[in-house]
């Protein structure tokens, strides 16, 4: 199925070359593999840190396993000769940066969707009383969520000055109908909905859950910690790209700049998770609770 033949359902889908359509398992595996292939190809030259490189590749590996239905370690992996691609000759750096911005975001979208499926699976297995399988899917989801900020950093391994001068303006009017933001990514909305559903299945505090299912409490905690860190790293990434400027999609009633708004999002998430993880941010939880009763 050619993605170019599928009409975009939003400005965001059109811009990031993402489409949503019903696929067979084989089609989903192929399109997911193509996203990963483009991502891996670009990672050969993207100046990503070693830590983020490991996290993103771990997410890619997990996506291949999930999309193909393969079990990890089910067959010996072939030993291939190490071939390092030569840097592309004659391709303007600006074209590489523009492509990287889209490729990294597509990898991020793939991780969002795969994480949403993994969290949904975990909640379903918990409802069925299958804790062992739920633990496996929580671990898979955590791999994806840890890879979220790595994929975003991948997309952003371009000069900040180029982003400000060229790319940023392509995501706001008059280049687009509406300013683009992460809130418009349906894959991320699916993930957030799946996380909300998981916490309806596992609403107990860390101490309460650990007293009955220590492994489950720690698995949930690892996922929630990764979710908080994703929010924290989004703050630092935004600061490195736009400093203290406003987001192109910020609401008028919001904070003065994108970093401040992202920090509020982090605080709300940390407050929500404070009692659910072993070392929760109870200072922020108390502050948020006080503001709500003010």
C-alpha positions in Angstrom: 0.0 0.0 0.0 1.4 3.4 -1.0 1.1 5.9 1.8 1.1 8.8 -0.7 -2.2 7.5 -2.1 -3.9 7.8 1.4 -5.4 11.3 2.0 -4.1 13.1 5.1 -6.7 13.6 7.9 -5.0 16.6 9.4 -2.3 19.2 8.7 0.0 17.4 11.1 -0.3 14.2 9.1 0.3 16.0 5.9 3.4 17.8 7.2 5.1 14.8 8.8 4.2 12.4 6.0 2.1 10.2 8.4 -1.1 8.4 7.4 -3.6 6.3 9.3 -5.4 3.4 7.7 -6.4 -0.2 8.4 -3.5 -2.5 7.6 -3.0 -6.3 7.6 -0.3 -7.6 9.9 2.0 -8.0 7.0 1.4 -4.5 5.7 1.9 -3.0 9.2 5.2 -5.0 9.6 6.4 -3.7 6.2 5.6 -0.1 6.8 7.0 -0.2 10.3 10.2 -1.8 9.0 10.5 0.9 6.3 10.3 3.6 9.0 13.0 1.8 11.0 15.1 1.4 7.9 15.0 5.1 7.1 15.8 5.9 10.8 18.7 3.5 10.9 20.1 4.8 7.7 20.0 8.4 9.0 21.5 7.4 12.4 24.7 6.4 10.5 25.3 10.2 10.1 23.2 11.9 12.8 25.3 13.2 15.6 23.3 11.5 18.3 24.8 10.7 21.7 25.8 7.1 22.4 23.2 6.8 25.2 20.3 8.0 23.0 21.6 5.9 20.1 21.3 2.8 22.3 17.8 3.7 23.5 16.5 4.5 20.0 17.9 1.3 18.5 16.4 -0.7 21.4 13.1 0.8 20.6 13.5 -0.1 16.9 14.5 -3.7 17.8 11.4 -4.0 20.0 9.2 -2.6 17.2 10.5 -5.3 14.8 9.7 -8.0 17.3 6.2 -6.7 17.9 5.4 -6.0 14.3 6.6 -9.4 13.0 5.4 -11.4 16.0 8.8 -12.8 16.5 10.0 -14.0 19.9 13.3 -12.6 21.0 16.0 -15.2 20.8 13.8 -17.6 18.9 16.4 -18.1 16.2 20.1 -17.4 16.1 20.8 -14.0 14.6 22.9 -14.1 11.4 26.4 -12.6 11.7 26.7 -10.0 8.9 29.8 -8.3 7.8 30.2 -4.8 9.2 29.6 -2.3 6.5 29.7 1.4 7.3 27.9 3.5 4.7 29.9 6.3 3.1 28.6 9.8 3.8 26.3 10.9 1.1 28.1 12.9 -1.5 26.6 15.9 -3.2 23.6 16.1 -0.9 23.1 19.6 0.5 23.2 19.7 4.3 20.0 21.6 4.3 18.2 18.7 2.6 19.7 16.2 5.1 18.5 18.3 8.0 15.0 18.7 6.5 14.7 14.9 5.9 16.1 14.2 9.4 13.4 16.3 11.0 10.7 14.2 9.3 12.5 10.8 9.8 13.0 11.3 13.5 9.4 12.3 14.0 8.2 9.3 12.0 10.3 7.0 14.3 8.8 8.8 17.3 5.2 8.2 16.0 6.0 4.5 15.4 7.2 4.3 19.0 4.1 6.0 20.3 1.8 3.6 18.5 3.8 0.5 19.6 3.9 1.8 23.2 0.1 2.4 23.1 -0.5 -1.2 22.0 1.9 -2.6 24.6 0.3 -0.7 27.4 -3.2 -1.6 26.2 -2.1 -5.3 26.1 -0.8 -5.1 29.6 -4.0 -3.6 30.9 -6.0 -6.3 29.2 -3.9 -9.1 30.6 -4.2 -7.6 34.1 -8.0 -7.6 33.8 -7.8 -11.3 32.7 -5.6 -12.0 35.7 -2.5 -12.9 33.6 0.1 -11.0 35.5 3.1 -12.8 34.0 2.2 -11.7 30.4 1.3 -8.2 31.7 4.8 -7.8 33.1 6.3 -8.7 29.8 4.2 -6.1 28.0 4.9 -3.4 30.6 8.6 -4.1 30.0 8.1 -3.7 26.2 6.2 -0.5 26.7 9.0 0.9 28.9 11.6 0.2 26.1 9.4 2.4 23.8 8.9 5.2 26.3 12.6 5.4 27.1 13.1 5.7 23.3 10.7 8.6 23.0 13.2 11.3 23.9 15.9 9.6 22.0 13.8 9.7 18.8 13.0 13.4 19.4 16.7 14.2 19.9 17.4 12.3 16.7 14.9 14.6 14.8 16.6 17.6 16.4 20.2 16.8 15.6 20.2 19.8 13.3 21.6 23.2 14.0 19.3 25.2 16.2 19.9 28.3 14.1 18.7 26.4 11.0 15.6 25.1 12.8 14.7 28.7 13.9 15.4 30.2 10.5 14.0 27.6 8.2 12.1 24.7 9.7 10.1 26.4 12.4 8.3 28.7 10.0 7.1 25.8 7.9 5.0 24.5 10.8 2.9 27.7 11.3 0.7 29.9 9.1 0.9 30.8 6.3 2.9 27.7 5.5 0.2 25.5 7.3 -3.4 26.0 8.1 -2.8 25.8 11.9 0.3 25.8 14.1 1.6 22.3 14.5 2.3 20.8 18.0 2.7 17.4 19.6 -1.0 17.6 20.8 -2.0 16.9 17.2 -0.2 13.6 17.0 -2.9 10.9 17.2 -0.3 8.2 18.1 0.7 10.2 21.2 -3.0 10.6 22.1 -3.5 6.9 21.9 -0.5 6.3 24.2 -1.8 8.8 26.7 -5.3 7.2 26.7 -3.7 3.8 27.2 -1.7 5.1 30.2 -4.8 6.5 31.7 -6.6 3.1 31.3 -3.6 1.3 32.8 -3.9 3.4 35.9 -7.6 2.6 36.3 -6.5 -1.1 36.4 -3.6 -0.4 38.8 -4.7 2.6 40.9 -3.0 1.5 44.2 0.0 3.4 45.6 3.4 1.9 45.2 3.5 0.6 48.8 0.0 -1.0 48.5 0.8 -2.7 45.2 4.3 -3.8 46.3 2.9 -5.5 49.4 1.0 -7.8 47.1 2.9 -7.8 43.8 6.4 -6.4 44.2 7.4 -7.2 40.6 4.3 -5.5 39.2 4.8 -2.4 41.3 8.3 -2.1 40.1 7.3 -2.7 36.4 4.6 0.0 36.6 7.1 2.3 38.4 9.7 1.8 35.6 7.2 2.8 33.0 5.9 5.8 34.9 9.5 7.0 35.6 10.3 6.7 31.9 7.2 8.8 31.2 8.3 11.5 33.6 11.8 11.5 32.2 10.4 11.9 28.7 8.6 15.1 29.9 11.8 16.4 31.5 13.9 15.8 28.5 11.3 17.5 26.3 12.0 20.6 28.4 15.7 20.6 27.9 15.3 19.8 24.2 13.0 22.7 23.7 15.4 25.0 25.5 18.3 24.0 23.3 16.2 24.7 20.2 14.1 27.8 21.0 15.5 29.0 24.4 12.9 31.1 26.1 10.7 31.9 23.0 7.1 31.0 22.9 5.9 27.8 21.2 4.3 28.3 17.8 1.2 26.5 19.1 1.0 28.1 22.6 -2.3 29.3 23.8 -2.5 33.0 24.7 -3.4 32.2 28.3 -0.4 29.9 28.7 3.0 30.6 30.3 5.4 33.1 28.8 7.5 30.6 26.8 7.5 27.0 25.6 10.0 25.8 28.3 7.7 27.1 31.1 4.7 25.4 29.6 6.5 22.1 29.2 7.7 22.3 32.8 4.1 22.7 34.0 3.2 19.5 32.0 6.1 17.7 33.7 5.0 18.9 37.1 1.4 17.7 36.6 2.6 14.3 35.4 5.0 14.0 38.4 2.3 15.0 40.8 -0.1 12.4 39.3 2.5 9.6 39.6 4.0 10.6 43.0 2.2 8.0 45.0 2.6 5.3 42.3 6.4 5.1 42.1 8.9 4.3 44.7 10.6 7.7 44.9 7.8 10.0 43.8 8.1 13.8 43.7 5.9 14.5 46.7 7.0 18.1 46.9 5.5 18.8 43.6 2.4 16.7 44.4 1.8 18.7 47.6 2.3 22.0 45.7 -0.1 21.0 42.9 -2.7 19.8 45.5 -2.4 23.1 47.3 -2.9 25.1 44.1 -6.0 23.1 43.3 -7.5 24.0 46.7 -6.4 27.6 46.7 
